[in-house]
């Protein structure tokens, strides 16, 4: 592989904010936030809204999603101007 053209591939903590579940994986995503992991080292943290710990397919639980608020926000931002 050529040097200097590939992004850094490193250990990253993914934090599911809806279920407060954290897991370590590897990623090339950049972030400035860090978190101390169970091994005592600081790792970059990437916050996600949905993971296998909170997704209804994996948990078997239904979640209420505020679709009305999202639709109104979309229409306000991109709606036709009269």
C-alpha atoms as one frame of an Amber mdcrd trajectory, in Angstrom:
protein
   0.000   0.000   0.000   1.101   3.545  -0.671   2.001   5.548   2.391   0.191
   8.760   3.263  -3.002   8.185   1.234  -5.000   6.011   3.617  -6.927   7.316
   6.652  -5.823   6.234  10.118  -7.566   3.014  11.179  -7.746   2.927  14.974
  -9.686   1.665  17.990 -12.821   3.734  18.628 -15.603   3.575  21.229 -19.131
   3.706  19.817 -21.661   5.043  22.330 -25.346   4.320  21.750 -26.905   7.363
  23.401 -30.441   5.933  23.462 -29.494   2.864  25.514 -26.207   4.082  27.052
 -24.442   1.028  25.599 -20.763   1.379  24.668 -18.632  -0.952  22.578 -15.183
  -0.853  21.057 -14.511  -1.376  17.379 -12.138  -0.026  14.781 -12.908   2.891
  12.489 -11.444   5.638  10.324 -13.990   8.234  11.522 -12.504  11.355  13.080
 -13.708  12.853  16.338 -12.295  15.198  18.963 -14.174  13.663  21.895 -12.479
  10.974  23.978 -13.599   8.653  26.739 -11.750   6.481  29.244 -12.399   2.787
  28.529 -12.349  -0.144  30.969  -8.655  -0.786  30.282  -7.810   2.711  31.586
  -6.822   4.161  28.189  -8.480   7.110  26.452 -10.103   6.361  23.093 -11.983
   8.531  20.592 -15.757   8.252  21.066 -18.425   8.364  18.361 -22.018   8.857
  19.517 -24.726   6.982  17.617 -28.492   7.000  18.099 -29.160   3.351  17.205
 -27.137   0.169  17.643 -27.966  -3.488  18.182 -28.562  -2.653  21.857 -31.443
  -0.300  21.039 -32.744  -1.311  17.590 -36.234  -2.908  17.758 -35.216  -5.768
  15.447 -32.551  -6.959  17.890 -34.304  -6.086  21.158 -37.838  -7.144  20.238
 -39.204  -3.935  21.769 -41.073  -1.239  19.894 -39.796   2.297  20.223 -41.807
   5.483  19.805 -40.246   7.780  17.235 -41.280  11.414  17.050 -42.050  11.415
  13.316 -44.439  14.373  13.536 -41.695  16.598  14.881 -39.304  15.427  12.194
 -41.821  16.044   9.400 -42.598  19.532  10.686 -38.905  20.319  10.957 -38.347
  19.111   7.376 -41.286  21.121   6.039 -40.129  24.217   7.878 -36.640  23.876
   6.443 -37.476  22.770   2.882 -41.158  23.664   2.495 -42.448  25.773  -0.385
 -42.187  29.495   0.093 -45.520  31.259  -0.622
